Structure formats: structure tokens, C-alpha cells
Amino acid sequence: MLLRNGEDQQYIIKDTERRKLLRPLSQEEEKTLLSLNATPALMTILHDPATLASAETAAAYAGRLQQQKNRPLKTNSSPHRPPPTRGCNS
């Protein structure tokens, strides 16, 4: 998505090195990146095994993501205060 939105590829490389990938690129993802003119440097970093997060890190992330999905959505209304009513200006 970053590449599609015109983000600087050096930024993407540094961000990927810092954050890591959860899994290797699929062939379809690779084709898409190449069609978006990904540089050889970007493709090299995305294929580097050192760029992949450890299995433990990936599992921990997946667990946190699942917990977030299971949380009920927060609403703006407070259970202690009735919603505002509109006054009648007659």
C-alpha cells in the first residue's frame, strides 16, 4: 500500500527493517510490487530472511490482533448519561 501511494522506497525499506514482515511475500504480492516499479533494493530487503519476524513475534502479534477483534466496539454514548435531546424552539 505504501508503494501504491507513492511513499519513498527508502522509507519503506527502513520501516520494513524496523518492523519486520510476518510472512514471506506471495508470488502475487511480488508481481504487484514489481508492477508498481519496486526497486531492486526494495525487493532484496523483502526477500531477505532477516526481514522476517521470528515465529514467536508473529504468533504474539496474531494473538494481539485476535484479542482486538474479540473486544466489543466502544460507543460514544455513556451508559450513565442519556443521549442528548433536541430542544423545540417554538
N, C-alpha and C positions, 0 to 999 in steps of 0.2 A: 504494500500500500504506500509506503514511503516513496518508493521509486516512482510509482504511478503518479504521485502528487508532486513530483519534481524535486524531492528532497536531495540535497547534495550527497553523492555517493560516499564521500569520505566520512560524512556524519553517520551514514548507515553502517559503514564498516566499523567505526569506533563504537557505536551503540551496540552492534552485534557482538563485538569483542567483550563489552562490558556486561551485557545482559544474557548472552548465550542463546542458542537455539534449543528448543525442547526435543526436536527430532530432525533427522536429515531432510533435505529438500526432496520432494517427489519429482518425478520426471516432468510432470505437468507444471509444477511451480518453477522449475528450472527453465522450461521453454518460455513461460510467461515472462520471467525476468530477462531472458535474452531478447525477447521481442520488444521489451521496454528499454533496450540498449544498456543493459547492465554491463559495467566494465569488467575486464578480466580480473582486476584486483578484487572487486566485489564478489565475483563468482568463486575466486580462490578462497576467500575467507569463509564463504558459505559452505564450501566443501571441506574445510579444514576440520578434522576430528576434534581439535582443541576448542573449537567454537561450540561444540555440543555441551549442554548442561549434563552433569552427572545423572545417573539413573535416580539417585536419592533426591536430588534437587528437582528433577522433573516430576517425580512422584509427589513430593511435598507441594509443588505448585498445583498439580492436578487436584490434590486434596483440598487446598485453599479455595480453588475455583469451584469445586463441588459444594463446599460449605456456603459460599456466597450464593450459589444457585438455590440452595435449600432455605435460605433466610426469607422470611416474609417481606413483602415490599412495604416500605415505610410510606405513610400518607402524610399529607400536610396538616390534616385536622387532628387536634388533640382530643383524646377520649374524655378529658375533663372539662372541655370548653365546647359549647355548642357552636356550630358553624355560624358565621356572621349572617345576619338577615338584612335585606334591603329595606330601607325606610320608605314610607309613602309620603311624598311631598305634595299634598293637595292644597 
